Amino acid sequence: MESAARSPVEGRHRVFADTSYFFALLSPRDAHHREAVEISEQVADQRLAVYTTWDIVVETVALLRYRAGYESARIFLLDVTPDLVVLYPLEAERRSAIQFFLRRSRDLKLSLSDAISYVVVSSRLKWSPCLTFDADFTALGLTTLRA
């Protein structure tokens, strides 16, 4: 699938959210903050279900805590995560993600969280579009949504 700069208004019912999106949304100093807020408003207007993985939740809390402060991490945990559909990767998905990471991370600077996201989005979520500012998602052929 090809990455596309589209609005989430195209009738999609669910999207997958990545750490870079959450960080931009909650960190006003992030270069993508304004765009993340716009995307968030569009997602809310369209009542899209926002999916993510437990791995992304953990990664986001760590990034927010260390780069934006305790309050941002607290807001994410108490105000954002209750509205998310948090998926826990299955054992088979974790094994696939490790294999994917070992194959693709030589060429791309992927994290294991990126690999898990790819496996979950491409299989369980049937290629749902992604809310991310991470260029690796595009390089992997995932559809990314922009404001």
C-alpha positions in Angstrom: 0.0 0.0 0.0 1.2 3.5 -0.7 1.4 6.3 1.8 -1.0 9.1 1.1 -1.5 12.5 2.5 -5.2 12.4 3.1 -7.7 13.6 5.6 -9.1 11.0 7.9 -12.5 12.1 6.6 -12.6 9.5 3.9 -15.0 7.1 5.5 -12.5 5.1 7.5 -13.8 3.7 10.7 -10.5 3.1 12.5 -6.9 4.4 12.6 -3.7 3.3 14.2 -1.8 5.8 16.3 2.0 5.8 16.8 4.2 7.3 19.4 5.3 10.2 17.2 1.6 11.3 16.8 0.9 11.1 20.5 4.1 13.0 21.4 3.3 15.7 18.9 -0.2 16.0 20.2 0.9 16.5 23.8 4.1 18.5 23.2 3.5 22.1 22.0 7.2 22.5 21.2 7.1 19.5 18.7 7.3 20.6 15.1 4.2 18.6 14.2 2.1 19.8 17.2 -0.4 22.0 15.3 -0.9 19.2 12.6 -1.4 16.6 15.3 -4.1 18.8 17.0 -5.8 19.2 13.6 -5.7 15.5 13.0 -7.1 14.8 16.5 -10.0 17.2 15.8 -10.8 15.4 12.5 -10.6 12.0 14.2 -13.0 13.2 16.8 -15.4 14.8 14.3 -15.5 11.6 12.3 -15.8 9.4 15.4 -13.0 7.2 14.3 -11.8 4.5 16.7 -8.2 5.0 17.5 -6.2 1.8 17.9 -2.7 1.4 19.3 -0.6 -1.3 21.0 0.5 -1.6 24.6 4.1 -1.2 23.3 3.2 2.2 21.9 1.6 3.2 25.2 4.8 2.3 27.1 7.0 4.0 24.5 4.9 7.1 24.5 4.9 7.4 28.3 8.7 7.1 28.4 9.2 9.6 25.7 6.8 12.1 27.2 8.2 11.7 30.7 11.8 12.2 29.6 11.3 14.9 26.9 8.1 16.7 27.9 7.8 16.1 31.6 5.7 14.2 34.1 2.6 16.2 33.5 2.4 15.3 29.8 2.9 11.6 30.6 0.2 11.8 33.3 -2.2 13.5 30.8 -1.6 10.8 28.2 -2.2 8.0 30.7 -5.3 9.5 32.4 -6.9 11.6 29.6 -5.9 10.0 26.3 -5.5 6.3 26.8 -9.1 5.7 28.1 -10.3 6.7 24.6 -8.0 4.3 22.8 -8.4 0.7 21.8 -5.2 -0.8 23.2 -4.1 -4.0 21.5 -1.8 -6.5 23.2 0.3 -8.2 20.6 -0.3 -12.0 20.4 2.7 -14.3 20.7 2.6 -15.1 17.0 2.6 -11.3 16.3 5.6 -10.8 18.6 7.5 -13.6 16.8 6.6 -12.1 13.4 7.7 -8.7 14.6 11.1 -10.0 15.7 11.6 -11.7 12.3 10.5 -8.5 10.5 12.8 -6.4 12.6 15.8 -8.7 11.9 15.0 -8.6 8.1 14.3 -4.9 7.7 16.2 -3.1 10.4 19.5 -3.4 8.6 18.2 -1.1 5.9 15.8 1.0 7.9 16.3 2.4 11.4 13.3 0.5 12.9 12.5 0.0 16.5 11.0 -3.2 17.7 7.9 -1.1 18.5 7.8 -0.1 14.8 8.0 -3.8 13.8 5.2 -4.7 16.1 3.1 -1.9 14.8 3.7 -3.0 11.2 2.7 -6.6 12.0 -0.5 -5.5 13.9 -1.5 -2.9 11.3 -0.9 -5.2 8.3 -2.6 -8.2 9.8 -5.0 -7.7 12.6 -6.1 -4.1 11.6 -6.2 -5.0 7.8 -3.9 -2.1 6.8 -5.8 0.6 8.7 -4.3 4.1 8.1 -1.8 5.3 10.6 -1.5 8.6 12.6 2.3 9.1 12.7 5.1 11.5 11.8 7.6 8.6 11.6 8.9 8.3 8.0 9.6 4.6 8.6 5.8 3.9 8.4 5.8 5.3 4.9 9.0 3.5 4.0 7.3 0.2 5.1 4.3 0.9 2.8 1.8 1.8 5.4 -0.8 4.5 4.7 -0.3 7.6 6.8 -2.8 10.3 7.3 -2.0 14.0 7.5 -4.1 17.0 8.1 
